Amino acid sequence: MKFGIVGAGIGGLTAAIALRQAGHDAEIFEQADAIEPMGAALSIWPNAISALDEIGLGDQLRAIAQPINHVAIADWQGRDLTRFQVDHITPGQTAYLPTRSQLQHLLKENLAATPLNLGQELDHIVEDEDGVTLHFDTGLNYRCDILIAADGIWSDIAENMTKVTPKYAGYGGFLALTDPIAAHPTSMSGTEYWGVRERIGVFDLKDDRKYWFYMKTGLRQDDLSKITVSGLADRLSDWPPEIAAALAATDQQDLIPFIVHAKPKPKLMAKNRVILLGDAAHAMEPNMGQGGCQAIEDAVVLGRISRNATEHELAEFYQAARLKRVGKFTSLSNQGSIAPHQLPAPLVKPAHAAMRVIFPAFANRQMKKLYTF
Ligand SMILES: Cc1cc2nc3c(=O)[nH]c(=O)nc-3n(C[C@H](O)[C@H](O)[C@H](O)COP(=O)(O)OP(=O)(O)OC[C@H]3O[C@@H](n4cnc5c(N)ncnc54)[C@H](O)[C@@H]3O)c2cc1C
C-alpha cells in the first residue's frame, strides 16, 4: 500500500517507520520548514517502550534517555499522596525520560529512505473509491491509497471526520529543562507536588539536570507572559527544596509556556481511507503523560495490522484495535485534572486523604494493564 502521512510529530514519524518495516511505501508531509529541536522532555512509559521494542527502537531509546523508576505524587509540603516503582508494576521494565529533541532525532534517524517533505501545509483532501489525493498550499498534489492524519490536536481532517473541536481544559503553565544541579543528583525519580489548584513536577534527566512542569488553574496565554521564574520561586518558596533548586537552575528564556486543550474520548478514529493517529485522534490532557505514548502505540499497531489487512479493511481493523484503549487513557487523563485543578480549597485536604487510599488500589488493579502494550 502507499501511505501519505501528514505531520512529522512523534506519531507521524513512528508511523512512517512502522509502515516501512511492514513493507509499504510511505511519504511524510510536514508544514514546518525544518524539524527544529523543540519542547522540553516527555515520559515514555513501559507500554510505549514495548511498542518501540516491536519496531526495533527500544534499545536506542534506553541508550539515550534517563530511566525513571520511582514516581510519586506529594502534597506541597512533600508528604506522599502516592508513590510507586514502575518496575514493580511491570517487572523488568521501567519508564524513560528523553528530551523531546532526543526522541525527535531518534525517530528521524530511523526514517531510512522514507521521504520527509518539509514546508508542505495540507490544504484539503479529496477521497474517492480508489484513493485519496492530498492538496498542499504549495500547489503540490499527492495521491495515495491511505492517508494518515498525524497532524496534531488542531487537525482539520480530524475535525471534519469527527465534528469534535478541542476545548480549553482550564489550566496552563510552563515546561523547562534545567542546568545540572549538583546538590540533587539523578536518582531515577520524578515527583509531582500538588497545592491548591496548582502543581509542579520535577523529574530527573541525564547529567543531573531536571525536567520540570508547572501548571495552575485558570492560566491563559496572556497570563503566561507576566510570570517569571523568580516570581514562581517566591510563590513556591515554602514547597520542598528540590523545587527551589530546579527553578534556580532555570533561565527565564528557557521557559516553554503552554495552555492545555483536549478533546473527550474519541468515538471515531478512522473511516474508509483516512486514519487519525496521535493527538489528531485522541487529544488528551497531559495528566498521565501518555499522549505521545499512545501516538507511538497507534503507529506500531497500525504497522502490525497493515501486514495482513487490505486497504479496504485497514481503517476498520485499526479502529477496532485502538478505540477502547485510547478511550480509557483519554478519559483517565482528562479526569486527572479534577483533583489538582478543580477542587475548592476546603476540599483539598480531604481529597488528599482520600487519594492516599484510592491511589494504591488503583495502581494495583489498573496500572499493570495500562503499562502493558
Ligand atoms: C504539558 C504537556 C506535557 C506532556 N507530557 C507528555 C509526556 O510526558 N508523555 C507523553 O507521552 N505525552 C506527553 N504529552 C503529550 C504529547 O506531547 C502529545 O501527545 C504528542 O506530542 C502528540 O504527537 P503527535 O505526533 O500526534 O502530534 P504533534 O506533535 O502535534 O505533531 C503534529 C505535526 O503535524 C504538523 N501539522 C499540523 N497541521 C499540518 C498541516 N495542515 N499540514 C502539514 N503538517 C501539519 C505539525 O506542524 C506537527 O509537526 C504532553 C503534552 C503536554 C501539553
The ligand as a MOL file (V3000), in Angstrom:
LIG
                    3D

  0  0  0     0  0            999 V3000
M  V30 BEGIN CTAB
M  V30 COUNTS 53 58 0 0 0
M  V30 BEGIN ATOM
M  V30 1 C 2.3970 19.8990 29.0420 0
M  V30 2 C 2.3980 18.6210 28.2820 0
M  V30 3 C 3.1400 17.5660 28.7450 0
M  V30 4 C 3.1170 16.3350 28.0680 0
M  V30 5 N 3.8540 15.3090 28.5510 0
M  V30 6 C 3.8150 14.1210 27.9200 0
M  V30 7 C 4.5740 13.0220 28.4170 0
M  V30 8 O 5.2820 13.1320 29.4180 0
M  V30 9 N 4.4900 11.8310 27.7630 0
M  V30 10 C 3.7140 11.6700 26.6440 0
M  V30 11 O 3.6870 10.5660 26.0870 0
M  V30 12 N 2.9930 12.7040 26.1520 0
M  V30 13 C 3.0240 13.9130 26.7500 0
M  V30 14 N 2.3200 14.9600 26.2380 0
M  V30 15 C 1.5160 14.7600 25.0210 0
M  V30 16 C 2.3660 14.7820 23.7570 0
M  V30 17 O 3.1080 15.9730 23.6930 0
M  V30 18 C 1.4810 14.6710 22.5170 0
M  V30 19 O 0.5050 13.7000 22.7100 0
M  V30 20 C 2.3080 14.3050 21.2950 0
M  V30 21 O 3.3310 15.2450 21.0760 0
M  V30 22 C 1.4130 14.2070 20.0660 0
M  V30 23 O 2.1910 13.8720 18.9580 0
M  V30 24 P 1.5310 13.9160 17.5060 0
M  V30 25 O 2.6020 13.4370 16.5810 0
M  V30 26 O 0.2370 13.2390 17.4990 0
M  V30 27 O 1.2140 15.4490 17.2370 0
M  V30 28 P 2.1610 16.7210 17.1570 0
M  V30 29 O 3.3910 16.5460 17.9330 0
M  V30 30 O 1.3050 17.9030 17.4480 0
M  V30 31 O 2.6090 16.7750 15.6230 0
M  V30 32 C 1.7400 17.1910 14.6120 0
M  V30 33 C 2.5670 17.6690 13.4280 0
M  V30 34 O 1.6940 17.9320 12.3360 0
M  V30 35 C 2.0880 19.1350 11.7030 0
M  V30 36 N 0.9110 19.6830 11.0250 0
M  V30 37 C -0.2120 20.2030 11.5840 0
M  V30 38 N -1.0740 20.5990 10.6490 0
M  V30 39 C -0.4960 20.3470 9.4500 0
M  V30 40 C -0.8880 20.5430 8.0920 0
M  V30 41 N -2.0640 21.1070 7.7730 0
M  V30 42 N -0.0500 20.1630 7.1100 0
M  V30 43 C 1.1630 19.5980 7.3960 0
M  V30 44 N 1.5980 19.3950 8.6740 0
M  V30 45 C 0.7790 19.7500 9.6770 0
M  V30 46 C 2.5900 19.9980 12.8530 0
M  V30 47 O 3.4500 21.0260 12.4040 0
M  V30 48 C 3.3090 18.9580 13.7170 0
M  V30 49 O 4.6720 18.8230 13.3550 0
M  V30 50 C 2.3280 16.1960 26.8970 0
M  V30 51 C 1.5890 17.2780 26.4290 0
M  V30 52 C 1.6340 18.4820 27.1020 0
M  V30 53 C 0.8140 19.6340 26.5770 0
M  V30 END ATOM
M  V30 BEGIN BOND
M  V30 1 1 1 2
M  V30 2 1 2 3
M  V30 3 2 2 52
M  V30 4 2 3 4
M  V30 5 1 4 5
M  V30 6 1 4 50
M  V30 7 2 5 6
M  V30 8 1 6 7
M  V30 9 1 6 13
M  V30 10 2 7 8
M  V30 11 1 7 9
M  V30 12 1 9 10
M  V30 13 2 10 11
M  V30 14 1 10 12
M  V30 15 2 12 13
M  V30 16 1 13 14
M  V30 17 1 14 15
M  V30 18 1 14 50
M  V30 19 1 15 16
M  V30 20 1 16 17
M  V30 21 1 16 18
M  V30 22 1 18 19
M  V30 23 1 18 20
M  V30 24 1 20 21
M  V30 25 1 20 22
M  V30 26 1 22 23
M  V30 27 1 23 24
M  V30 28 2 24 25
M  V30 29 1 24 26
M  V30 30 1 24 27
M  V30 31 1 27 28
M  V30 32 2 28 29
M  V30 33 1 28 30
M  V30 34 1 28 31
M  V30 35 1 31 32
M  V30 36 1 32 33
M  V30 37 1 33 34
M  V30 38 1 33 48
M  V30 39 1 34 35
M  V30 40 1 35 36
M  V30 41 1 35 46
M  V30 42 1 36 37
M  V30 43 1 36 45
M  V30 44 2 37 38
M  V30 45 1 38 39
M  V30 46 1 39 40
M  V30 47 2 39 45
M  V30 48 1 40 41
M  V30 49 2 40 42
M  V30 50 1 42 43
M  V30 51 2 43 44
M  V30 52 1 44 45
M  V30 53 1 46 47
M  V30 54 1 46 48
M  V30 55 1 48 49
M  V30 56 2 50 51
M  V30 57 1 51 52
M  V30 58 1 52 53
M  V30 END BOND
M  V30 END CTAB
M  END
